[in-house]
Amino acid sequence: MKLPTNSHSGIKIYCKKCRQNNTGCRHNDHQVFRMCFIDRVTGKHRSKLLKSKVYADAVVEGIEFRRRIENGVEETVPDRLKMNIAEALVYFDQYLRGDTQYAHLKKEVSNKHRKELIKYCTLFGKSLKRNHNLKKMKPGDVKNNDVSIFYQELEIKYPQPKTFNKVLSSITSFYKFLIEIEELDIKNPFKNCIRKQVINGDNLILTKDEFERIIAAVESKSSMQCTRSNGRKDNMYEPWMVNVFKLFLLVGGRREEVLTLKWDDIIEGNNGVLFFRFRNLKVERLGSKNVSKKFSPINDDLMKLLVEMGYDQMKGKNVKLIDPENTYTINTIMEKVSRAFTHFRQAAGIETPFTLKHLRKTYLTWVYYTMGSDTRLLSSHTSMKVLENHYINPLILNVEEEKLMKIKIFG
């Protein structure tokens, strides 16, 4: 990107990577035109990064920006270059809520994810507060020593590598927002923080015997679970609890996906095969637009279960398979089913620490046994790496691997 000879007054080339005007650098992908001038009314420097990549169009855009400022039409915005740490967190929270002055940069995240990000960023703020006045401290004032102190505190508070890394990633995102969205001329002090190594688990899966023992425990063992500090016991049993465990095993969906399934979510494909059609809630909450629905084929085992649950009478009805009376909110029923599975697993005398999520791991492992790398199409993961690291038990061979077992060296 170059400026012509005798270029228009105030038009500069700004490099987002160097964070300077007219550097002469070769960071072509990071360069934009910028309009700079001194406001004759306030005497302050005003500037704006221009959208156009064509010089002539950028000049028109820059002149219009200056005209609006001088005529008092341009909306006055707070001087965010002077924001302190606390104010920066407020702006970050507003940005995550979608409440931002930048219409083209509205962020869409779930409320749960937003709260988590702000929680971890606030934790960093509390660490800084021990040695600094946050009302006077700007985000760019954070030094390596401040990060080092917080890093050590974090190792004590969150010793688990996964959570530890999540905190660092949250604050890295906070600084990325300040640099890329608010365009502060600062460095990200968390960018090069060493993350903890997360050791992949064994991707435990249930055997047929273990699953049947858990199912039997639902009807034969005590359903009262004592977890309250005041000694109160909670009843883990529901008439549909056996069916919900079987659905998790045979559908392989995430908690909310399975627990919100309705009878009219069953559709018939062109070849007569029945499918469950449900929303890909996880991808939707990442802010993706026009997310395609997921389809899970109904095999013989699943069809047998649905018939037992009343498929012939209920098919096509806008009624949930589980908790049709809507006795519980979705968050309550998700928590209840998770706790119930752990309770009845323990009641069945199974010491392996299976939780509800291991039913999904079991399902995907056996799908992988049949479909191999095509499993990700059914699980809606973008790559096999996530499946192999976190879901599929490596001791189960898929079809191609079974063929290798039949090879005989020297015949």
Secondary structure, 3 states (H helix, E strand, C coil): CCCCCCCCCCEEEEECCCCEECCCCCCHHHEEEEEEEECCCCCCEEEEECCCCCHHHHHHHHHHHHHHHHCCCCCCCCCHHHCCHHHHHHHHHHHHHCCCCCHHHCCCCCHHHHHHHHHHHHHHHHHHHCCCCCCCCCHHHCCHHHHHHHHHHHHHHCCCHHHHHHHHHHHHHHHHHHHHHCCCCCCCCCCCCCCCCCCCCCCCCCCHHHHHHHHHHHHHCCCEEECCCCCCEEECCCCCHHHHHHHHHHHCCCHHHHHCCEHHHEEECCCCCEEEEECCHHHHCCCCCCCCCEEEECCHHHHHHHHHCCHHHHCCCCCECCCCCCCCCHHHHHHHHHHHHHHHHHHCCCCCCCCCHHHHHHHHHHHHHHHHHHHHHHHCCCCHHHHHHHCCCCCCCCHHHHHHHCCCCCC
